[in-house]
Amino acid sequence: MSTCKYEKQEILITVKTYPTLSTKYMELVCTAGLTREGKWIRLYPAPFRMLETEGRYKKFQWITTEIFKNTEDPRPESFKIYDFNKILPGEEIPPDSTGEWHARRKLVLKQVYTSKNEIIAKAKSMEMSLCTFKPKEILDFEFEPVEREWDEKKLAEIEAQNRQGDLFAQDKNPFEVVKKLPYKFFFRFLDEDNIESRLMIEDWEIGALFWNCLARKKNEEEAIADVKNKYLEDFAKTKDLYLFLGTTREHHSISRNPFVIVGVFPPKPVIQPLLF
């Protein structure tokens, strides 16, 4: 580690994906954000819920941390955090009272893509693996069932590691394996050339929304209906919706379209532009 070339960087966190299990880190979250200059940075691996409380960052919060290029990942924006104990959360960028999110817009909409073919070409030439995308039209919100439980072997390994950890620390902050989502969620949409895409939504917030809806309704069909209503009837039909897209490492070079939706950005449409 000491031979790695690292740099201190300010990053506005805009993406946190739903956690996955890891035998090395117990749990991983793909985190991404933008620098002051508008450059995308992917921070992976990031064992977010294993961080000390003071190091846990929120979406649309600036953090300062030392990073170095992830040489195991050829995607240009992929970096690792040098020391998870030295993440300094900073200023939060809250939504404004109008719901138009002017301050956030200035930071995350510096470069917006509208062409599916353009971003795929840039991904294949290793120029880009994260971007902000503006769909021309959202066609539908879809879902499909998946395996309802984590892999038993991996889960057993993680639980064994958990038992071998610092018992005193776990008494204060016990680690619980996150529940596996029993569904995948998708947006179908058109780009500026009327080319259709169907991309999976991996944002942490859609997973949290599903569990919250299920807790209220006690019925999966009704919970999914509520999630669909939020993403399709609210975000897609009443908001000025942008998508944060990212490629997956395993599919970046081999998939026809390696992108998934790693976050959504749904401010209200701007009624009165601000004069900057």
C-alpha positions as CSV (number, residue, x, y, z in Angstrom):
1,M,0.0,0.0,0.0
2,S,2.8,2.4,0.8
3,T,4.0,2.4,-2.8
4,C,0.7,3.5,-4.1
5,K,0.5,7.0,-5.6
6,Y,-2.4,8.7,-3.9
7,E,-3.9,12.2,-3.8
8,K,-6.2,14.1,-1.5
9,Q,-9.5,14.8,-3.3
10,E,-12.8,16.6,-2.6
11,I,-15.8,14.6,-3.9
12,L,-19.5,15.4,-3.9
13,I,-21.2,12.0,-3.2
14,T,-24.1,11.5,-5.6
15,V,-24.3,7.7,-5.9
16,K,-24.6,4.9,-3.3
17,T,-25.7,1.5,-4.7
18,Y,-27.6,-1.1,-2.8
19,P,-25.2,-3.2,-0.7
20,T,-23.8,-6.5,-1.8
21,L,-22.1,-9.2,0.3
22,S,-18.3,-9.6,0.3
23,T,-16.3,-12.3,2.0
24,K,-13.4,-9.8,2.4
25,Y,-15.3,-6.7,3.5
26,M,-18.6,-8.4,4.7
27,E,-20.5,-5.8,2.6
28,L,-19.7,-3.5,-0.2
29,V,-21.4,-0.4,-1.6
30,C,-20.4,1.2,-4.9
31,T,-20.0,4.9,-4.1
32,A,-19.4,7.6,-6.8
33,G,-19.4,11.4,-7.0
34,L,-18.1,14.4,-8.7
35,T,-15.0,16.6,-8.1
36,R,-15.2,20.4,-8.0
37,E,-14.2,20.4,-11.7
38,G,-17.1,18.0,-12.5
39,K,-14.9,14.9,-13.0
40,W,-16.6,11.6,-12.0
41,I,-14.8,9.4,-9.3
42,R,-15.9,5.8,-8.4
43,L,-14.9,4.7,-4.9
44,Y,-14.8,0.9,-4.8
45,P,-14.6,-1.1,-2.7
46,A,-16.3,0.9,0.1
47,P,-17.6,-1.0,3.1
48,F,-19.9,1.9,4.0
49,R,-21.8,0.4,7.0
50,M,-18.5,-0.8,8.5
51,L,-17.2,2.8,8.7
52,E,-17.0,4.6,12.0
53,T,-20.1,6.8,12.4
54,E,-18.2,10.0,11.9
55,G,-16.9,8.8,8.6
56,R,-20.2,7.9,7.1
57,Y,-21.2,10.3,4.3
58,K,-24.6,11.2,2.9
59,K,-25.6,11.7,-0.7
60,F,-25.0,15.3,-1.8
61,Q,-22.3,15.8,0.8
62,W,-18.7,16.7,0.1
63,I,-16.1,14.4,1.5
64,T,-12.3,14.9,1.6
65,T,-10.2,11.7,1.4
66,E,-7.0,10.3,0.0
67,I,-7.5,8.1,-3.1
68,F,-5.4,6.2,-5.5
69,K,-6.1,4.6,-8.9
70,N,-7.6,1.1,-8.7
71,T,-5.1,-0.7,-10.9
72,E,-7.2,-3.9,-10.8
73,D,-10.1,-2.0,-12.6
74,P,-9.4,-0.6,-16.1
75,R,-12.3,1.8,-15.9
76,P,-10.9,5.4,-15.9
77,E,-12.9,6.7,-12.9
78,S,-12.2,3.8,-10.6
79,F,-10.2,4.7,-7.4
80,K,-9.7,3.2,-4.0
81,I,-9.8,5.1,-0.6
82,Y,-6.3,5.0,0.9
83,D,-7.5,5.0,4.6
84,F,-11.2,4.4,5.4
85,N,-10.6,5.9,8.9
86,K,-9.6,9.3,7.4
87,I,-12.7,10.1,5.4
88,L,-13.7,13.7,6.3
89,P,-17.4,14.4,5.6
90,G,-17.9,18.1,4.8
91,E,-20.6,20.5,3.6
92,E,-24.0,19.1,2.6
93,I,-25.9,20.5,-0.4
94,P,-29.5,20.4,0.7
95,P,-32.5,20.6,-1.7
96,D,-33.9,24.1,-1.9
97,S,-37.4,25.2,-0.9
98,T,-38.5,25.3,-4.6
99,G,-37.7,21.7,-5.2
100,E,-35.8,22.8,-8.3
101,W,-32.4,22.1,-6.7
102,H,-30.5,25.0,-8.2
103,A,-27.3,24.4,-6.1
104,R,-27.3,20.7,-6.9
105,R,-27.9,21.4,-10.6
106,K,-24.8,23.6,-10.8
107,L,-22.7,20.8,-9.5
108,V,-24.0,17.7,-11.2
109,L,-25.2,18.9,-14.6
110,K,-21.9,20.3,-15.9
111,Q,-21.9,17.6,-18.6
112,V,-25.1,15.8,-19.6
113,Y,-25.3,13.1,-22.3
114,T,-28.4,12.4,-24.3
115,S,-27.2,9.7,-26.8
116,K,-27.1,6.0,-26.0
117,N,-24.7,5.3,-28.9
118,E,-22.3,8.1,-27.7
119,I,-21.9,6.8,-24.1
120,I,-21.5,3.2,-25.2
121,A,-18.8,4.2,-27.7
122,K,-17.0,6.2,-25.0
123,A,-17.3,3.2,-22.6
124,K,-15.9,0.8,-25.2
125,S,-12.9,3.1,-25.9
126,M,-12.3,3.3,-22.1
127,E,-12.9,7.0,-22.0
128,M,-15.8,6.8,-19.6
129,S,-17.8,4.5,-17.3
130,L,-19.9,7.0,-15.3
131,C,-22.1,9.8,-16.6
132,T,-25.2,11.9,-16.2
133,F,-27.8,11.1,-18.7
134,K,-31.0,12.9,-19.7
135,P,-33.6,10.5,-21.3
136,K,-35.9,11.9,-23.9
137,E,-38.9,9.9,-22.6
138,I,-39.4,7.3,-19.9
139,L,-41.5,4.5,-21.3
140,D,-42.1,2.3,-18.3
141,F,-41.0,1.1,-14.9
142,E,-40.6,-2.7,-14.8
143,F,-39.6,-5.3,-12.2
144,E,-38.8,-9.0,-12.1
145,P,-38.3,-11.5,-9.3
146,V,-34.8,-12.8,-8.4
147,E,-33.4,-15.2,-5.8
148,R,-34.8,-14.1,-2.5
149,E,-31.8,-15.1,-0.3
150,W,-28.1,-14.5,-0.4
151,D,-25.7,-17.3,-1.4
152,E,-25.6,-19.6,1.6
153,K,-21.9,-20.3,1.5
154,K,-20.9,-16.6,1.2
155,L,-23.4,-15.8,4.0
156,A,-21.9,-18.4,6.3
157,E,-18.4,-17.1,5.7
158,I,-19.5,-13.5,6.5
159,E,-21.3,-14.6,9.7
160,A,-18.2,-16.6,10.8
161,Q,-16.1,-13.4,10.3
162,N,-18.7,-11.4,12.2
163,R,-18.5,-13.8,15.2
164,Q,-14.7,-13.6,15.2
165,G,-14.6,-9.8,15.3
166,D,-14.2,-7.5,18.3
167,L,-17.0,-8.6,20.6
168,F,-16.8,-5.4,22.6
169,A,-17.1,-3.2,19.4
170,Q,-20.0,-5.4,18.2
171,D,-21.9,-4.9,21.4
172,K,-21.8,-1.2,20.7
173,N,-22.4,-1.4,17.0
174,P,-23.4,-4.9,15.9
175,F,-23.2,-5.6,12.2
176,E,-26.4,-7.1,10.6
177,V,-26.3,-8.4,7.1
178,V,-28.5,-6.3,4.8
179,K,-31.7,-8.0,3.5
180,K,-31.4,-9.1,-0.1
181,L,-33.9,-7.5,-2.5
182,P,-36.2,-10.1,-4.0
183,Y,-36.8,-8.1,-7.2
184,K,-34.8,-6.2,-9.8
185,F,-36.2,-2.8,-11.0
186,F,-35.8,-1.3,-14.4
187,F,-36.5,1.9,-16.4
188,R,-37.3,1.6,-20.1
189,F,-36.6,4.9,-21.9
190,L,-35.8,6.6,-25.2
191,D,-32.7,8.7,-25.9
192,E,-32.6,11.7,-28.2
193,D,-32.4,9.4,-31.3
194,N,-35.5,7.4,-30.1
195,I,-33.3,4.4,-29.3
196,E,-34.7,2.4,-26.5
197,S,-32.9,1.1,-23.4
198,R,-33.9,-1.0,-20.5
199,L,-31.5,-0.5,-17.6
200,M,-31.6,-1.9,-14.1
201,I,-31.8,0.5,-11.2
202,E,-29.2,-0.3,-8.5
203,D,-29.6,2.8,-6.3
204,W,-29.6,2.2,-2.6
205,E,-32.7,4.4,-2.3
206,I,-34.9,2.2,-4.4
207,G,-34.1,-0.7,-2.2
208,A,-34.9,1.3,0.9
209,L,-38.1,2.5,-0.7
210,F,-39.2,-1.1,-1.4
211,W,-38.6,-2.2,2.2
212,N,-40.4,0.9,3.6
213,C,-43.4,0.4,1.4
214,L,-43.5,-3.3,2.3
215,A,-43.4,-2.4,6.0
216,R,-46.4,-0.2,5.6
217,K,-48.5,-2.4,3.2
218,K,-47.4,-5.9,4.4
219,N,-47.9,-7.0,0.8
220,E,-45.3,-7.2,-1.9
221,E,-47.6,-6.5,-4.8
222,E,-48.8,-3.3,-3.1
223,A,-45.3,-2.3,-2.1
224,I,-44.1,-2.7,-5.7
225,A,-47.0,-0.7,-6.9
226,D,-46.0,2.1,-4.6
227,V,-42.4,2.0,-5.8
228,K,-43.6,2.1,-9.4
229,N,-45.8,5.0,-8.6
230,K,-42.9,7.0,-7.1
231,Y,-40.5,6.3,-10.0
232,L,-42.9,6.4,-12.9
233,E,-45.8,8.7,-11.9
234,D,-43.7,11.1,-9.8
235,F,-40.1,11.1,-11.0
236,A,-40.7,10.4,-14.7
237,K,-43.9,12.4,-15.2
238,T,-43.7,15.4,-12.9
239,K,-39.9,15.9,-12.3
240,D,-37.0,17.0,-14.6
241,L,-35.5,13.6,-14.4
242,Y,-31.8,12.8,-15.0
243,L,-30.1,9.4,-14.5
244,F,-26.7,8.7,-13.2
245,L,-25.3,5.8,-15.3
246,G,-22.4,3.5,-14.6
247,T,-20.9,0.4,-16.1
248,T,-20.3,-2.8,-14.2
249,R,-16.7,-4.0,-14.2
250,E,-17.6,-7.6,-15.3
251,H,-19.7,-6.4,-18.3
252,H,-17.8,-3.2,-19.3
253,S,-16.0,-4.8,-22.2
254,I,-18.3,-7.6,-23.2
255,S,-21.9,-6.3,-22.9
256,R,-23.6,-4.5,-25.8
257,N,-24.8,-1.9,-23.3
258,P,-22.7,-2.2,-20.1
259,F,-24.5,0.6,-18.2
260,V,-26.9,0.4,-15.3
261,I,-28.7,3.1,-13.4
262,V,-26.7,3.8,-10.3
263,G,-28.7,6.8,-9.2
264,V,-31.6,9.1,-10.1
265,F,-31.6,12.9,-10.0
266,P,-35.3,14.2,-9.9
267,P,-35.6,17.9,-9.2
268,K,-38.7,19.8,-10.2
269,P,-38.6,21.5,-13.6
270,V,-37.1,25.0,-13.4
271,I,-39.8,27.6,-13.6
272,Q,-37.6,30.7,-13.2
273,P,-33.9,30.2,-14.0
274,L,-31.6,31.8,-11.5
275,L,-29.1,34.5,-12.7
276,F,-25.6,33.4,-11.8
